[in-house]
């Protein structure tokens, strides 16, 4: 197997499953060098232990894409915490961490429940068929981020539209880039307004407690990172999870009828789906070796979260969904180490609320047409999910 034979294998799937080539790479290569355009070498890591090791080693691996590539300081990067290294990453994350404890997030739980019920009401009123992506999985995460940040109610429709457009590549990369710029411009303006009159959302809270330490651009960038990390990923998990449950009616019945069972299902589906297929790229801070493979300073290491979460070393039948398996909570769907997704508890809460509510409202929900999956996607998912009841 040459180092350029499968340059995109980490982004490819067949239905829910990673392509067989990824499993062969994992079995045969601890580190798999790949050539990408520009004759650059990228090192793919696919095994659970190795992926966990790289993601947890910020001393030897950097997330600072802008600094490594020479594109500018990470202070200018709009990607939130994911592209920042300590000490800047440590400084900024400490402001957010208290806002994502379960105690703080529970105040959002009634609002998330209300949002879910409101969208189910609309689906039911419109009648079958429905597109579960457009009508359910897509708007709810955007509105949750609105509620979290404190976006005014009268501006939420526009915020949802901008959120959707930035992840929609069907109109071309220019349109997506424009939507990203629009989102940042909106967030900078929102932060400026919140600074003058802090509200009850996360932005208002941060400004009241740390306003002298955080400038408007930094706060907007942090907010944009929460949107980037919590919108498309949650949309994909809601849609893919609903699809899997419709294909497995016995599991759907248990989620619908057995209190608390959804918690085990959510954790196992997070592992099994691993919608974020690769972690943020890491760059070697120095010349080093992984399993005897030389990696030069500045070269990129890509960690396949999909490969790691299906690693047979975690247990038997990792290509199957088994709610309640002992290793389910060892999954890397949210990453690992200092860059583990800070919004993980919120995403888990959304799913624990949404799946039972959906299945109780429509006990006979079923797929009513072809389901097109994304191709070569960093965040895996379905383009639409036609359903009826």
CORSUL-V615604 format. One line per field, one symbol per residue. psi: psi as a letter, one per 20 degrees, with the letter a starting at -180 (. if undefined). burial: 1 if it has 24 or more other ideal C-beta (glycine too) atoms within 12 Angstrom, else 0. A space follows every 10 residues. Layout:
psi: ???
burial: ???
//
This chain:
psi: orjjhmijhi jqrociqqqh hghggghhoh popqprqjkq ppoppiqggg ghgghimihi pqimggggij irqihipjjb ihkqrqiggg ghhhhhghik qhghhhiigh hggggghghh gggghhrqrq ohghifhghg hghghggghk pqgiihghgg gggghhjojh jqhghghhhg hggggghggg gghhhhnpai agggghhhhk hiiprggghg ggghhhgghi fhghgghggh gggghhimhh hhhhhhhopi hhghggghhg gggmhohqrp qqppirprqo lipppqpiqp ppoohgggij piiirqlijq pnpiqhjhjj rkhjaqbijp ohjghggggg ghggghgghh hmhkpqpjaq opqqplpgoq aqhqnprr.
burial: 0000011111 1110011110 1110110011 1111000000 1111111111 1111101101 1111110100 0001001111 1111100110 0110110011 0000100100 1100110011 0010000001 1111111111 1111111111 1000010011 0111111100 0000000011 0111011111 1011100010 1111111001 0001010111 1111111111 1111111111 1111110100 1100110000 1111111111 1111111111 1111100101 0010100111 1111111111 1001000110 1010101101 1111111111 1111111111 1111111111 1100111000 1011001111 111111101
//
